[in-house]
Amino acid sequence: MRLFAFFRSLLVVQALIAAPLFAEGRSIIVLDASGSMWGQIDGRAKLEIAREALAAVLAEMPPETELGLMAYGHREKGSCSDIELVVPPAPGTAQAITDAANAMKFLGKTPLTESVRRAAAELKSTEAKATVILITDGIETCEADPCALGAELEASGVDFTAHVVGFGLTEDEGKAVACLAENTGGRYIQAKDAGSLVDALKTTVVVAEPEPEPAPEPDPAPAPAALAENVDPAAYLVAGGAELDDRIIADVIFTFTPLARAARRPWRGRGEPVGGDRPRQGQRS
């Protein structure tokens, strides 16, 4: 039964992965458009990979999903204030976000902490669940602390979560930004190529339904009813009595009282007397 329940749960999880649900509430993607995005992975610029991954994921997004796009480093070189809400969060923005990313220049620095702060402020305008998805290929370069920001946002009492996708980051670089996600109850996902970036976006922009709880184990079989009193049955041979059933002989403890002799003769189990024939008739009391 447990093995059957396990496989049934596994099939349910596989079905959910095949048909994910999009995040509830309002979300903003914060896209790193700094100059480092011109770096290459597998012979292709990271900015090209990011554009294609965004387009692939957003193409599956239902029109009612409220999503926006914020970018940094896309207009000026060397500026820590180059942050812009390119597409405000609203339903039906998938194509607008795709078009904006495709037309975007990748020039400047990485003020990721202030960008996430501004995205969170934009989402706080309503009481709906708020989610920020940061896609970055570098660490903070504008003297800010993303870990402290994560703790600050978590303490604000707003239902806010930040997910961080580290695109091509080293392990140490990942640790420097993972705290932003961890401090807000989000996830840090390392993406090293186009395929893993698509998977990371599907995990953050597209949020799978939680795994179902395991099926409850069936109730144990009820215990046999307890006897009100202990019973010690005995069987006695009588003239003209019914033939004893073999099951009774095997399971019931009984004694025999010989009628022809006063002395009691010893008996073996299953109703066989020592040195004598097995009795043929008897009666259970």
N, C-alpha and C positions, 0 to 999 in steps of 0.2 A: 504493500500500500504506500509506504514512504517513497519507494523508487518511482511508482507511478505519479505521485504528487510532484516529485522533483522534475520529471520530464514534462509534465503538464505546465509547470511554472516556467520551464526553459522555453517552451514553445510560445508562451504568452510574451515573454521578454523579447524573443526574436521578432514577433509580430510588431511590438512597439518600436523596435529599432528600425524596422522596415518602413514604418509609417509614423515618424516623429511628430510631436506637437510643437507649435511655436510658442515662445515665451509669452506669458500673460503680462498685462500692464504696458508700460512704455519703455522703450530702450533706445540708446544712442550708441552707435559705433564710433569710437575714437580712432582715427586712422593716422598712423605715422607717415607723414609726407616729408620727412627730413631727407637731406642729401644722401644719407647712408643707404637709403632704399635703392640706390643705383647699384649697390653691390650685387654680385651674382651668386646664384645657386644653380648648379647643374648647367652652367652656361647661359642662364637667363637672368635678367635683372629682377630683383625681388619685387619691385613695384609692378612689373608686368604679371608676375605670379599672383600678387595680392589682388590686382584688378580682376583677373580671371576667376580666382576663388570666390571673391565677393559676388561677381555676376552669377556664378553657378549656384550659389546658395540662395541668393535673393530671388532667383527665377522661380524657386519653389515656394516662396513666401506668399501666404494668402493675403488678399488685399486689405483685410481688416486689421492686420498687424500694425501697431503703431511703432514706427522705427525712424530714427533720424541719423544724421552723419555729422560728426565734428572732425576737423582736421587741424594739424599743426605743421609748421615748417613748409607750407606750400606756396607762400607768396614772397617771402624775404629770406635772404641768407643772413645767418648770425643773429637772428632776433628771437628773444625768448617770449615776446608778446604776440608772435604770429600764430594766433589761435582763432578759428572761425567755426561757427555753427553753420555749416554749408547747407544742410537740409534739416529743417526743424522736424521733430518727431510728430508723425501723423500717419493715419492709415493710407495705404496705397502709394508708398514712397519708394518702392523697390527699384523702379526704373530710374527715378531721379537720382538715387544714390549711386546706381551703376554708372549713369552718365557723368555724374560729378567726379567719381573716382577715375574714370577714363580720361577726363579732360584735365585732371589735376597735375600740376608741376611738383617736383620733389626737390626741395632746395635747402631748407634751413636746419635749425637745431631741434632738440627733443625736449620741449617743455611738457612732458607727459603728465606730471603731477597737477599742474595748473589746468591742463586740458580736461582731466577727469573731474577736477573740482567744478569747473564751469558746466560740464555735462550733468553732474549731479544737481547743481543749482537749477539748471533748466528743467530737470525732471521733477524737482520738488514742488513745482507749481500746482500739482494735483496730489491727491491722496493715493493714487494708483501705485502698484508695485513698480519700482524703478530699477533698471539694469543698465550698466555701462559695459561695453565690450571693447577693451583696449587692444589694438593690434600694433605691436611695436617691434622694430628690429634692433633697438638700442636701449640703453639705460638713460635715466634722467641726466640732462646736460645743462640744466638751468638752476642749479643750487637749491633744489627742493627735495623734500623727503616723501616718497610715495608711501612708505610704511606708516609714517605719522598721519598722512591723509587718510589712509584706510581705517586706522583706529578712530580718527575724528569722525568720519562718516558713519562708522558703526555706532558710535556713542550718540549720534544725533537723534536716534529714535525713529528715523524714517526707514521704511521698508526698502532698503537699497542694497544692491549687490553689484560688485565689480568683478568681471572675469578678465583675465589677461592672457593674450595669446602672444608668446614670445617667438618671433619669426627669425630663425637663424641665430638665436642667442646662445652663448656658451653657458655652461652650468653655473658659473659664478654670476654672470650677467642675469640669468634667470632668477637666481635667489634675490637679487637686488630689486626686482619688480614683483616677484611672486607674493610678497607680503601684502601688497595692495589688495590682491584677491583674497588671500587667506584672512586678512583682518576684517573683511566684510562678508565672509561666508561664501565667497566665490571660488572659482577654480583657476589655477594657472596651468596652461597647456603649452608644451613645447612643440613647435612645428619646424621641421627641418627641410621640407620640400613642398611641392605643390599639393601632393596628395594629402599629406598630414595637415596642411593649412586648411584645406577643404573640410577635413574631418574635424578640426578644431572649431571652425566656424559653425559647423552643424551641431557641435556640442554646446556652443554658447549662444549663438543667435537662434538656433533651433534647439529647443530644450525638450528632451525626451521625457515622457511621463514617468513618474517614479516606478521602480520595480514593484510589482504587486506583492503583498504579504504572502508568505507561504500558506498553502492550504492547511487548515487545521487538521490535526490528526483525529481519526475517528475515535469516538468514545469507547473505552474498553468494554468488553462483554460483561454483563452483570454477573456478579458472583452467585452461586447457588444459594437458595434460601436456607438459612440456618435452622436446624431442628430446635423445637422448643425444649426437648429433653434428649439426652443421649439414649441410644437404643442398643441393646445387646441381645440380638435375636437368638433363639435356640430352636432346634428341630427335634421332634420326638417320633419314634416309630410306634404306630398303633395298628391294630388289625383292621384291614379294610380301608386304610388310608390311601390318599392319592400318591401316585408315583412322584418322587422328587425330581424336579428339573435339574439338569446338570449345572445350569447357571447358579441355582440356589446352593447346590452342593459346593461349588467353587468359591462362592462369595460369602456365604453365611456361616458363622461360627455356631455350631450346635453340639449337643450331647445326646447320647442314647442311654436308655435305662433298660437292660435286659429283663424280660418278663419271666423266663424259665429259671433263671438263677438269681439268687439274692446278691451275689457279688458282682460289682460293675467291672466289665472287661475293658481294657484300654482300646482306643480306636485311633486309626491313622487319620490324616487329613483327607478330605473329599469323601468322608463317610465309609472308609474301608477299615474293618475291625482287624486287629492283630490276631492271626491264626484262625480266622473265620471267613465266611462269605460276606459279601457286601449286602447290606439290607436292600430289599427291593421296594418297600413301600414306606411311606412316612407322611408326616403332616407338619407344616411350618406353623409355629405359633407367633 
